[in-house]
């Protein structure tokens, strides 16, 4: 049915809804892989458009945990894997915050992404993973040699401090042996 509609040269493939999502963005957000694949075939489809929150369809798919859609999008030249939304989050940060390990690994292995990007609160992807208790995601992130494990958020907290505060023992163990934290500074925050 969709292919039939798209044959019309006047098909509004980039029309935006109330939150600024195109049909492609909605399909990516909802995990409709076949619809995304079909819309990507249309020559007029804008692949890297943003919605009202400045989120790209890659960010929406990554946050939703839609692995196959993320894979489709990462294979496209026009997709910016380091796009930043109004909160300052990248698609990688969104996937990390939701604990989608497979998608995080796709970003880390297939795409040169800025692993230490900070959102407007100063959270890096590692800070999100540490705070939310996503141990496997922390494991994926710490494999990168360019990871800053001692980065501080706007309140002065490091990922290790966040994991300590939230009681995520496995993450504390994983990070404690790797960071160069000045443990005297921890008492200043706590």
N, C-alpha and C positions, 0 to 999 in steps of 0.2 A: 504494500500500500504506500509506504513512504517513498519508494523508488518511483512510483507512478506520480506522486505529487511533485517530486523533484524534477521530473521531466519538463515541467512548465518553466519556461525561461524567466517568468515573473515570480517564481517561488521566493518567498521572503525568508530565506534561510538564516538571516542575521537579525531578524526582528527581536527586540528585547522586551521582556515582561516587566512587571512592576519593580522587581529588584535588579533589573538590568541583565538578567540571564537570557542568552540566546537559546534556541532549541538544542544546540550542541552542548551548551553549558548545563542545561537541565538534564540532558541525557547522561552526561559525564557525572554529574552530582548524584543521580539516582542509580547509576550502575548499569545502564542499558547499553551494553557493549555493541550489539548489532546495530542499534540506532546510531551510535557514535561512528562506527565504521562506515555506515551508509552516508551520513552527513559529511564525513571527511572526504568522500569521493566527489562531492559537488564542488565545482570550480570556484563558486562565489563564497563558499564558507570561510568566515574569518576564524582562524584556528586559535589565535592568541588574544581574542577580545577579553575585556574585563567587565565585571558586573558593578553594581553600585558600591560594593565594598572593595573594589579594585582587585578582586580575586579572579584568577584565570581558571579556565576549565581544568587545567592540570592541577591546580591547587584544590579545586573542588573534588576531583577524582581521587587525589592523594589523601585528602582528609577523610573521604568516604571509604577508603580501603579498597577501591576498585582497581585491582592489580592489572587486569587485562587492558583497561582503558588507559592507565598510566603508561603501560608498555607501548600502546599505539601512539600516544602523544609524544613520548620521549623519542620516538623514531622520526619525528617531523622536525625539519630545520627551523621552521618558523615559531616553534614553541620555546619560550624562554623559561628554562628550568629554575632560574633564580629570580623570577618575578616577585615583587613585594606588594602585599595588600595594604589596606589602610591601617592595620594593626602592626605592620612591619614584618609580618610573617611570610616566609617563603613556602613553596609547596613542600620542601623537605621538612621544614619546621611543623607544618600541619600534619604530615604523615607521622612524624615523631611524636607529637603531642597526643595523637590517637593510638599510638602503639602498633602501627602497621609495619612490622619488621621487614617483611618481604619487599614492600615498596621502598622503605628506607634503604635497603640493600641495593635496590635497582638504581636509586639516585646516586648512591655512593660508588657503584661500580660502572655505570653506563654514562654518567654525566659528570662533567666537572662542575660541581656545585660549591657554593660558598658555605662550608660546613660551620663556620663560626659566626654566621650572620646573627644580628641581634634584632629582636622586635622592639617596639617602643617602650617596653618595660625592661629592656636589657637582657631578656632571656635568649640564650642560644638554643639550638636544638638539643644539646646535651643537658642544659638546664631543664628543659621541658621533660625530657625522658627521666631525669633523676627525680624531679618533683612528683611526677605521676607514677613512678614505680615501674617503668617499662624496662625491666632488666635486660631482656634480649636485645632491645633497641640500643640501650647503653653499650652492650657488648659489640654491636655492629659499629657504632660510632667510634669507640675507642680503638678500633682497628686502624683508623686513619691516623697517619703520622702528623698531619697538619691540624689535628684537633687541639684546641686550647681548652684544657680541662680545668683551668684555674680562672676562667673568665668570670667577672662579677656582673650581676644585674644592677639595676638602678638603686637597689637598696643595699648593695655591697655583698650580696650572697653569691657564693660559688655553687656549682652543681653538687659538690660534696656536702655543703651546708644544707642545701635543700633536701637532699636524700636523708641526712641526719634528722632534720626537723620533721620529716614525714614518716620516719621510722622504717625506711626501706633498707634493711640490713644487707641484703645481697649487693645492692648498688653501692652502699657505703664501703663494703669490703672490696668491690671491684675498683672503685675510684681511689680509695685511701692509699693503695700501694703505687698508684700511678701519678698522682698530682704532686705539685710542688707547693702545696698550700702552706702558708705561714699559720700554723695551728694557733698561735697567739691571737691572730685576728679573729678566729672563730668566736672567742669569748667576748669580743667587742659587739658582735651581732646578737649572740644569745644572751 
